[in-house]
């Protein structure tokens, strides 16, 4: 997967900021890149995509230095999708999707059955079947963004990089786009890295957040861990995050057989966020008896959550949310 080592990003010899010594995208994960305007989010994305060289360090794809990756392989593995790119207004959606298969076939070749099947599947997944015959110039902003996502699916790459795909979209379409991207990670095993200003939706949907503050200092972790550490207040000032998940139409639904008994009775926002995290990871969390039991404690402001997992007679304790998720996955029967 995509990773970097001792990466410093910027333009020419001017360094904007340095990334952690070893940065890696989790396969099949949804990572959101947040930061203030001018913090360097787009520059980082372009560096990771190989569009501009790093000031220091290197970017690797599948263990190979991105700079040495043959140009013919890049569109098959590392697509760069800035969804604000414009195409010919007279181009039809289905024609755009056919053109997206150029890494795999000559443009003068007939459309293969495999390509047709991929296009049909991508249109279905993005709910854009009705747009197939439409011209790009007739699409709304929301429709165009979904078509660009379909284009990424047709190109059939494991990784998708996005730069502010919700720009110019109204609130319902922002929610729908996040829903769609999360669906691609969960059901198509796509790995997505997206720069965005949608803090609340990123908190709901992302598996991990990369956060660049106004001083271009780097923080990363699960949304819940960053909330607990008050990282967003330090990065953006005293922001008012309306985290009433029940008010969203995009409420997470756990559909797997992973069951967890929630033993915690205390009320605390962090517990609500952790429950959201578990739902997002596919756990069915409830008070009904289950083989795996979770209890939480938090007493002082700024203190980490103290968690305890019981499986039969075995008890494991800790404070890091990432360790909790990792341990819960280990508790599952093979």
Secondary structure, 3 states (H helix, E strand, C coil): CEEEEEEEEEECCEEEEECCCEEECCCCCEEEEEECCCCCHHHHHHHHCCCCCCCEEEEEECCEEHHHCCHHHHHHHEEEECCCCCCCCCCEHHHHHHHCCCCCCCCCCCCCHHHHHHHHHHHHHCCCHHHCCCEHHHCCHHHHHHHHHHHHHHHCCCEEEEECCCCCCCHHHHHHHHHHHHHHHHHHCCEEEEECCCHHHHHHHCCEEEEECCCCCEEEECHHHHHHCCHHHHHHCCCCCCCCHHHCCCCCCCCCCEEEEECCCCCCHHHHHHHHHHHHCCEEEECCCCCEEEEEECCCCCCCCEEEEEECCEEEEECCHHHHHHHHHHHCCC
